[in-house]
Amino acid sequence: MKSKKSNTGWRFVERDVSWMYFNRRILQEAEKDSVPVLERMSFLGIYSNNLDEFFRVRVASLNRIAESKEKIPKAERERAKRTIKEINHLNAVYNREFEHAVGVVTDELAKHGIRLLHETDLNEEQKLYIKRLYLDRLNGITNPVWLSEIKEIGDTYDDSIYLAVKRSQWRGEKKKPDVSYALIKIPAREVGRFVVLPQSGGCSDIMYLDDVIRFCLPLIFIGGGKCTYEAYSFKFTKDAEMDIDNDMNYGVVQKVAKGVKSRKRGEPIRVIYDERMPKDLLRKIMSKLNVDQLDTIVSGGRYQNHKDLMAFPDCGQKDLRYPAWTPIVKPELETEECILDTIRQKDRFLHVPYHSFNSFIRVLREAALNPEVKEIRATLYRLAKDSKVVNTLICAARNGKKVTVVIELLARFDEESNIKWSKRMQEAGIEVVFGVEGLKVHSKLVYIGCSGGSDVACVGTGNFHEGNAKVYTDYMVMTARPALVREVKRVFDFISKPFKPVRFRELLVSPNDMKPRILRMIDNEIKNAKAGKEAWMKVKINHITDEDVAVRLYEAASAGVRIDIVLRGNCSLVPPSVPNLRAVGIIDRYLEHSRILIFANGGSPKFYMGSADWMPRNLVNRVEVLTPVYDEDLQRDLMRTVDYGLRDTTNGRVVDGCGKNMLQEGEPFHSQEQLYIDYLKESQEYNNIRN
């Protein structure tokens, strides 16, 4: 798809098309020989999982716009249709690339003694094992439903894989069989998608659960007489955008809970099926799904729902994964001294997963027990299944602290979990605030109020989530600087009373004034460039789709401001279209997630970090916070992280606005690996000095 020109004359890529380019970068990691083979399998699973969510949310929204008969201007409807068409084209192209990659990785696993078997490949011992498995675990949860008895398949869940079964039954002397069609949901959630079989010939043998069920079809349909069976997999994706009921009789929690239930009733918008499926069976399936011409229908391979590849068994071969990087415990945060006093002496920071998230848990735990602490406030967006963060806050409440938690009920696909945790916190005496009407609270903040005014605050770039902290690269600064701490507290006041005017001098806060202040700082770089002063920007961010910001970046680059961007996801910019503008996309073992802004400021650089990407939703429709960074050690660390990303030739790909995603050229350099080595060395040096 060619990039479009805006009214300003600059070139832009549609947000959702740029997302397809991003997801392809994940697929390209799965195609790299240098990546351990089981990690390549995981990247294939991540690619597939991302695509499912993309269709459930973004493509669903585009479909709604395209099919709307009122309120949406015709130009917007046509634009949505063009975008859907381009997405479907890219999806078809990338799907062929994906299927080929799955075959290559599967063949590579076989070279290492891990074989994927079909139901026709089993020896006698393995056949007996499968029959026992059916009797012990599958019998009763593999219940066929006749297609003739179903009105709509779309009424069922879309996070599953289904087998469409064609049964041919011979009765008496008939020369032609009676044909019937059935549907079986593959119980991957209950049993697991992969079944490890008894070894054969020194190899670890694995079967998809799909093939286990294919083998067991005569047992599942037992009593049917003389029959032959054909079974083909398919999956569908439904519209997952929730229509939150605006009925004022419902409280916030009830509205979200009701919306989650409505998600299960969304219409199918994408179907992927085994290309070998007979036409008569395919027609039956499609008629029950009620898809239309705007929906995506893709013929694929034997297996669907490849997100399960993220949990592919390693059969004990740990060498086929990345070498372990144990999170580093920062020595200055693990002393026997009061950790709050340590923060009062100097700003402290963590960069997870390189640094251990447990240090942050220790801060909360001490606050929960310290008699000086009178109050704790926190924003929570996504929460781990067994959240130590929440359990520590509950401990604080039980110890007499006033604890207030702002929890975002509309964190997509985590709504049910957040509702559960909010109820548990309320039961423990925590005041739970459900954000701001019409604004998601996406900021990552903790305020710890102490007697004597020696308060402490934490500002992060990512969620306070133990699971995320193992795979997402995020920064967290812990500070006792009075000006910053006061303003963090005022953000919580703003969330509680959003219609009360609040001004922030230090923090950049959306929807208040973050966007205009960012634009002013870009304008300042333009002014300095024209005056011959030092003028550049270094940015690490997830997404850039806000057109006002994009236009200002184009103007700055054209004026001589050197702009270097480390990017993970969506990018509406076409960097090669102007001089002085470069963007590098990195996909690696850790998910790049931190947001860092550095402005030359005429030779006195300004540093910011926080929760906001450069998207309209972050700058206008959410409560987001970026904090200035004054600590010189953290400034150096932020600069190093961005510079390393810009140098990366192992995983850094050129963002070019057309999705080629070519690896950067130059001397071999792996940014994540080098950061880990540096942090390990710094920790050892600190310990040597202390000892």
ChimeraX attribute file (.defattr): number of C-alpha atoms within 10 A of each C-alpha:
attribute: neighborCount
match mode: 1-to-1
recipient: residues
	/A:1	17
	/A:2	11
	/A:3	17
	/A:4	14
	/A:5	11
	/A:6	11
	/A:7	7
	/A:8	7
	/A:9	9
	/A:10	18
	/A:11	21
	/A:12	23
	/A:13	21
	/A:14	20
	/A:15	20
	/A:16	21
	/A:17	22
	/A:18	27
	/A:19	24
	/A:20	21
	/A:21	23
	/A:22	24
	/A:23	22
	/A:24	21
	/A:25	29
	/A:26	22
	/A:27	25
	/A:28	21
	/A:29	22
	/A:30	28
	/A:31	22
	/A:32	13
	/A:33	11
	/A:34	10
	/A:35	18
	/A:36	17
	/A:37	23
	/A:38	26
	/A:39	20
	/A:40	27
	/A:41	29
	/A:42	24
	/A:43	26
	/A:44	28
	/A:45	24
	/A:46	21
	/A:47	25
	/A:48	24
	/A:49	17
	/A:50	17
	/A:51	18
	/A:52	20
	/A:53	18
	/A:54	19
	/A:55	23
	/A:56	24
	/A:57	19
	/A:58	18
	/A:59	26
	/A:60	25
	/A:61	17
	/A:62	22
	/A:63	21
	/A:64	16
	/A:65	21
	/A:66	22
	/A:67	15
	/A:68	14
	/A:69	11
	/A:70	8
	/A:71	7
	/A:72	13
	/A:73	11
	/A:74	14
	/A:75	10
	/A:76	14
	/A:77	19
	/A:78	14
	/A:79	15
	/A:80	21
	/A:81	18
	/A:82	15
	/A:83	21
	/A:84	23
	/A:85	16
	/A:86	17
	/A:87	21
	/A:88	19
	/A:89	14
	/A:90	17
	/A:91	18
	/A:92	17
	/A:93	11
	/A:94	17
	/A:95	18
	/A:96	13
	/A:97	15
	/A:98	22
	/A:99	15
	/A:100	14
	/A:101	20
	/A:102	20
	/A:103	11
	/A:104	14
	/A:105	20
	/A:106	17
	/A:107	14
	/A:108	16
	/A:109	18
	/A:110	14
	/A:111	11
	/A:112	13
	/A:113	15
	/A:114	21
	/A:115	19
	/A:116	19
	/A:117	15
	/A:118	15
	/A:119	18
	/A:120	10
	/A:121	11
	/A:122	18
	/A:123	12
	/A:124	9
	/A:125	12
	/A:126	17
	/A:127	19
	/A:128	12
	/A:129	14
	/A:130	23
	/A:131	15
	/A:132	13
	/A:133	15
	/A:134	20
	/A:135	12
	/A:136	10
	/A:137	12
	/A:138	21
	/A:139	14
	/A:140	11
	/A:141	14
	/A:142	18
	/A:143	16
	/A:144	18
	/A:145	15
	/A:146	14
	/A:147	19
	/A:148	11
	/A:149	8
	/A:150	13
	/A:151	11
	/A:152	14
	/A:153	18
	/A:154	21
	/A:155	16
	/A:156	14
	/A:157	17
	/A:158	22
	/A:159	14
	/A:160	17
	/A:161	24
	/A:162	22
	/A:163	24
	/A:164	27
	/A:165	24
	/A:166	20
	/A:167	20
	/A:168	17
	/A:169	17
	/A:170	17
	/A:171	14
	/A:172	7
	/A:173	7
	/A:174	9
	/A:175	8
	/A:176	10
	/A:177	16
	/A:178	12
	/A:179	13
	/A:180	14
	/A:181	21
	/A:182	21
	/A:183	22
	/A:184	21
	/A:185	21
	/A:186	23
	/A:187	19
	/A:188	15
	/A:189	10
	/A:190	10
	/A:191	13
	/A:192	14
	/A:193	22
	/A:194	20
	/A:195	20
	/A:196	14
	/A:197	18
	/A:198	15
	/A:199	14
	/A:200	13
	/A:201	7
	/A:202	8
	/A:203	15
	/A:204	19
	/A:205	21
	/A:206	20
	/A:207	20
	/A:208	19
	/A:209	18
	/A:210	28
	/A:211	22
	/A:212	23
	/A:213	23
	/A:214	21
	/A:215	21
	/A:216	22
	/A:217	19
	/A:218	16
	/A:219	15
	/A:220	19
	/A:221	14
	/A:222	10
	/A:223	9
	/A:224	13
	/A:225	11
	/A:226	12
	/A:227	17
	/A:228	14
	/A:229	16
	/A:230	16
	/A:231	27
	/A:232	24
	/A:233	27
	/A:234	26
	/A:235	21
	/A:236	27
	/A:237	26
	/A:238	27
	/A:239	24
	/A:240	28
	/A:241	19
	/A:242	19
	/A:243	14
	/A:244	16
	/A:245	15
	/A:246	10
	/A:247	8
	/A:248	8
	/A:249	9
	/A:250	12
	/A:251	11
	/A:252	17
	/A:253	18
	/A:254	14
	/A:255	18
	/A:256	21
	/A:257	16
	/A:258	16
	/A:259	19
	/A:260	22
	/A:261	12
	/A:262	16
	/A:263	18
	/A:264	18
	/A:265	17
	/A:266	22
	/A:267	20
	/A:268	25
	/A:269	25
	/A:270	24
	/A:271	20
	/A:272	20
	/A:273	25
	/A:274	21
	/A:275	16
	/A:276	14
	/A:277	20
	/A:278	13
	/A:279	10
	/A:280	10
	/A:281	19
	/A:282	17
	/A:283	11
	/A:284	15
	/A:285	21
	/A:286	15
	/A:287	12
	/A:288	16
	/A:289	19
	/A:290	14
	/A:291	17
	/A:292	12
	/A:293	7
	/A:294	16
	/A:295	19
	/A:296	23
	/A:297	18
	/A:298	17
	/A:299	16
	/A:300	20
	/A:301	19
	/A:302	17
	/A:303	19
	/A:304	20
	/A:305	20
	/A:306	19
	/A:307	20
	/A:308	20
	/A:309	23
	/A:310	19
	/A:311	14
	/A:312	18
	/A:313	15
	/A:314	14
	/A:315	14
	/A:316	8
	/A:317	12
	/A:318	12
	/A:319	12
	/A:320	17
	/A:321	16
	/A:322	13
	/A:323	9
	/A:324	8
	/A:325	12
	/A:326	13
	/A:327	19
	/A:328	19
	/A:329	18
	/A:330	25
	/A:331	14
	/A:332	17
	/A:333	21
	/A:334	13
	/A:335	10
	/A:336	7
	/A:337	10
	/A:338	15
	/A:339	19
	/A:340	24
	/A:341	12
	/A:342	17
	/A:343	21
	/A:344	17
	/A:345	12
	/A:346	13
	/A:347	20
	/A:348	20
	/A:349	24
	/A:350	22
	/A:351	26
	/A:352	22
	/A:353	24
	/A:354	28
	/A:355	24
	/A:356	19
	/A:357	24
	/A:358	18
	/A:359	20
	/A:360	19
	/A:361	16
	/A:362	17
	/A:363	19
	/A:364	24
	/A:365	18
	/A:366	17
	/A:367	27
	/A:368	26
	/A:369	17
	/A:370	16
	/A:371	13
	/A:372	16
	/A:373	23
	/A:374	19
	/A:375	20
	/A:376	24
	/A:377	23
	/A:378	25
	/A:379	24
	/A:380	24
	/A:381	24
	/A:382	26
	/A:383	22
	/A:384	18
	/A:385	12
	/A:386	12
	/A:387	15
	/A:388	18
	/A:389	22
	/A:390	22
	/A:391	16
	/A:392	20
	/A:393	26
	/A:394	21
	/A:395	19
	/A:396	27
	/A:397	22
	/A:398	16
	/A:399	14
	/A:400	15
	/A:401	24
	/A:402	18
	/A:403	24
	/A:404	23
	/A:405	23
	/A:406	22
	/A:407	24
	/A:408	24
	/A:409	27
	/A:410	24
	/A:411	18
	/A:412	16
	/A:413	14
	/A:414	16
	/A:415	20
	/A:416	18
	/A:417	15
	/A:418	23
	/A:419	20
	/A:420	10
	/A:421	20
	/A:422	24
	/A:423	13
	/A:424	15
	/A:425	21
	/A:426	15
	/A:427	11
	/A:428	16
	/A:429	17
	/A:430	23
	/A:431	17
	/A:432	18
	/A:433	18
	/A:434	21
	/A:435	24
	/A:436	18
	/A:437	10
	/A:438	8
	/A:439	20
	/A:440	21
	/A:441	27
	/A:442	26
	/A:443	27
	/A:444	24
	/A:445	29
	/A:446	25
	/A:447	27
	/A:448	24
	/A:449	22
	/A:450	18
	/A:451	11
	/A:452	8
	/A:453	10
	/A:454	17
	/A:455	23
	/A:456	28
	/A:457	25
	/A:458	23
	/A:459	25
	/A:460	26
	/A:461	27
	/A:462	26
	/A:463	23
	/A:464	28
	/A:465	21
	/A:466	22
	/A:467	17
	/A:468	20
	/A:469	23
	/A:470	19
	/A:471	16
	/A:472	21
	/A:473	21
	/A:474	27
	/A:475	25
	/A:476	24
	/A:477	22
	/A:478	25
	/A:479	25
	/A:480	24
	/A:481	18
	/A:482	14
	/A:483	12
	/A:484	22
	/A:485	24
	/A:486	17
	/A:487	22
	/A:488	26
	/A:489	20
	/A:490	16
	/A:491	23
	/A:492	22
	/A:493	13
	/A:494	17
	/A:495	19
	/A:496	15
	/A:497	12
	/A:498	15
	/A:499	9
	/A:500	9
	/A:501	8
	/A:502	13
	/A:503	14
	/A:504	17
	/A:505	9
	/A:506	16
	/A:507	23
	/A:508	25
	/A:509	27
	/A:510	24
	/A:511	17
	/A:512	18
	/A:513	15
	/A:514	22
	/A:515	22
	/A:516	15
	/A:517	13
	/A:518	17
	/A:519	15
	/A:520	13
	/A:521	17
	/A:522	24
	/A:523	16
	/A:524	18
	/A:525	27
	/A:526	24
	/A:527	18
	/A:528	21
	/A:529	20
	/A:530	15
	/A:531	11
	/A:532	11
	/A:533	15
	/A:534	18
	/A:535	27
	/A:536	25
	/A:537	23
	/A:538	21
	/A:539	23
	/A:540	29
	/A:541	26
	/A:542	22
	/A:543	23
	/A:544	22
	/A:545	22
	/A:546	21
	/A:547	17
	/A:548	14
	/A:549	19
	/A:550	21
	/A:551	18
	/A:552	17
	/A:553	23
	/A:554	22
	/A:555	17
	/A:556	26
	/A:557	25
	/A:558	15
	/A:559	18
	/A:560	19
	/A:561	26
	/A:562	21
	/A:563	21
	/A:564	21
	/A:565	25
	/A:566	31
	/A:567	29
	/A:568	26
	/A:569	23
	/A:570	26
	/A:571	31
	/A:572	24
	/A:573	30
	/A:574	22
	/A:575	25
	/A:576	14
	/A:577	14
	/A:578	15
	/A:579	15
	/A:580	18
	/A:581	22
	/A:582	21
	/A:583	25
	/A:584	26
	/A:585	30
	/A:586	30
	/A:587	22
	/A:588	18
	/A:589	17
	/A:590	17
	/A:591	16
	/A:592	23
	/A:593	22
	/A:594	27
	/A:595	28
	/A:596	27
	/A:597	21
	/A:598	21
	/A:599	22
	/A:600	22
	/A:601	20
	/A:602	18
	/A:603	12
	/A:604	9
	/A:605	14
	/A:606	17
	/A:607	24
	/A:608	20
	/A:609	28
	/A:610	29
	/A:611	26
	/A:612	29
	/A:613	21
	/A:614	23
	/A:615	23
	/A:616	16
	/A:617	18
	/A:618	25
	/A:619	23
	/A:620	19
	/A:621	16
	/A:622	22
	/A:623	26
	/A:624	29
	/A:625	29
	/A:626	25
	/A:627	22
	/A:628	18
	/A:629	20
	/A:630	13
	/A:631	15
	/A:632	10
	/A:633	12
	/A:634	19
	/A:635	18
	/A:636	11
	/A:637	15
	/A:638	24
	/A:639	18
	/A:640	14
	/A:641	20
	/A:642	22
	/A:643	18
	/A:644	19
	/A:645	25
	/A:646	26
	/A:647	20
	/A:648	25
	/A:649	21
	/A:650	20
	/A:651	26
	/A:652	29
	/A:653	23
	/A:654	23
	/A:655	32
	/A:656	20
	/A:657	25
	/A:658	14
	/A:659	19
	/A:660	13
	/A:661	20
	/A:662	16
	/A:663	18
	/A:664	19
	/A:665	14
	/A:666	10
	/A:667	10
	/A:668	12
	/A:669	18
	/A:670	17
	/A:671	24
	/A:672	22
	/A:673	13
	/A:674	14
	/A:675	17
	/A:676	18
	/A:677	13
	/A:678	13
	/A:679	19
	/A:680	19
	/A:681	12
	/A:682	14
	/A:683	16
	/A:684	14
	/A:685	12
	/A:686	13
	/A:687	13
	/A:688	9
	/A:689	7
	/A:690	9
	/A:691	6
